[in-house]
């Protein structure tokens, strides 16, 4: 019986945290507001989760794992979003990856809408994904155009691309009022428009 009660409390915490994150954003939510919504004390809440970040990671893990598995699958285990190893995809390979990735992420979003929205909020996971994506873009441009990867100009360009692509993609998911099939087409078009930018002669621009 005690274990059932503990599971019940944990589920209440998780549901309360989801509601708080969605209504008030990740940054504005506190462990105190989650505890109040769960109808437990703050001290009791800390018995289940050490901090807000740990609770956030627990909530988004199912969606994040599916996204990670999807990327591993479509890149033949070459790209792992939880691993920062060097990425040397060509722009054509990147385009092919993003086409498949867009479809897959829309499917995952349809199954884990709340979790994906929370994942993309301004948490350390969100910042990690932006940083990972920026590093991927720098690696691709550096590989394709023989540009020093750590140049300040390339880093700035990659950071801007990563922020823009990510923000736009999340806006499409959150605000879409079209069918999921139509959304997949729009996401594909959106992703392709950014990959086309990677075909610019960066070497002449950044080192000219």
N, C-alpha and C positions, 0 to 999 in steps of 0.2 A: 504493500500500500504506500509506504513512504516514497518509493521510486516513482509510482504513478503521479503522486503529488508533485514531485520534482520535475517530471516531464511536463506536467501541466503548467507549472510556473515558467519553465523555460520557453514553452510555446507562447505563453502570454507575453513574455519579454520580447520575443522575436516579432510577434505581430504588432506589439506596441511600438517597437523600434521602426518597423517598416512604415507605420502610419506617421510617426514623428518625422522621419527622414523625408517622406513624400510631401508632407504638409509644410514643414518648416525648413527644409534643406538639411544636409548633413552638418554643415558648419554651425547652424543655429540650434541644433538639437544637443541636449546634454543628457548625461546619465540620470540626472535628477528628474528631467521631464519624462524620460523613458520609464523610470521607476514609478512615478506618479501615475502614468497611463497604465502601467501594469498592475497598479494597486498593491505594490510591495514597497518595502523600505529601500533606500539607496544601498545600505549595507548588505541587504539580501541580494540585490542585483549584482553587486561585485563578487558574490560567491559563484555566480554563473559566468560572468565575463569580466576580465580584468580592467577593461576600458572600452570606450566607444569604438576605437579602431578595431579591436578584436571582435566586437559584436558586428560591426559593419562587414568585416571579412567573412564571418560565419554566414551572414545573410546572402552575400553575393557569390559565395564559393560555387554553388551549383551552376550558375550562369557562366562564371569565369572559367570553370573547368571545361564546360562544353565549348566555349570559344577557343580555349587553348587546344583542346582535342581537334577542333575543326581546322585550326591553322596548321597543326602538326600533320593532319591527314592530307590537306591540299598542297602542302609543300614537301611531302615525303620526308617528314621529320627534319627538314632543314631549318625551319623557323619556329622558335618557341618563345611566346610572349613573356614567359617567366624566366627567360635566360637571355643574358645580354651579349652572347657571342657575336662575332662579326657576321654580317649579312652581306652576301655578294650576288643578289638577284639582279638580273637585267630589268630594264623598264618593261619589256614584253612579258617577262616572268611575273613582275609585280602586277601588271594589268590583269593577267590570267588569274593570279592569286586573289586579287581584289574582286574580280567578277564572281568567283565562287564564294569568297568570303562574304560578300554582300548578301547573297541569297541565304547563306547559312546563318548569318547573324540575324537577319529578319525572321527566320524560322525560330531561332532561339528566343528572340524578343517576343514572339507570339506566345511562347510557353512560359517565359520568365520576365514579363513586362516590368513588374515592380523591381525585381532584383537587378535588371540591367539598368534601369533608371537610377537606382541607388549607386550602382557600380560607377556610373559616369558622373556622379556628383564630385564636388571638390574635396576628395579624400586623398590619402596617400596612394591608394590604388589607382585612382584617376590620374594623378600626377605621374605615377610610375609608367602608365600606359602611354601618356603623352611623350614622356622622355624616351621610352622604348621606340615609339613610332618615329620620333625625330632622329634617333640614332640609326634606324633602319633607312630612312630617307638619305641621311648623310652617307651611309655605307654604299647605297645604290649609286648615288651621284659620283662619289669618290671612285668607285669601281668602274663605272661606265666612262668617266671623263678624265681619269687619272689626275684627280685633284686631291691635294692634301686634306685628309678627312677632318683634321682638327683646326682647319683655318677658321678664323672668326666669321668671315663672310658666309662660308658654307654652313656653319653652325646656326647663324642667325636665320638664314633662308630655310633651313630644315625645321627649326623651331616654329617659324611662322606657318609653314606648310602643315606641320603636325597639328598645331592648335586649330587652324582653319578647317582642315579635313575632319578632325574629331568633332569640333563644335557643330559644324554643318550636318554631319551624319547624325548626331544625337538630336539636333533640332528636327530633322526629317522623321526620326522614329517617334519622338514625343508628340509632334504636332500633326502627324499624318491623319487625314480623314479619308484616305483611299484604301482599297483592298490590299491585302498583303502581296498579291501577285503584282499589282500596279506599283506598290512600294518597292518591290524588288527591281523592277525596271528603272524606276527613278534613282534608286541607290546605285545601280550599275552605271547609269549615265553620269551621276555625280562623281563616282569614283574614277571613271575613265577620264573625266575632264581634268582631274588632278594628276593622273598618271601622264596625260599628254604634256603637262608642264615639265615632267622629268626629261622630255625629249629636247628641251631647250639646250643650246650650246653653252652650258654652264662655264666651261673652261674659258671661253672668250669673254664672258661677262664678268666672272669672278676674278680672273687673272689677267684680263685685258688691260 
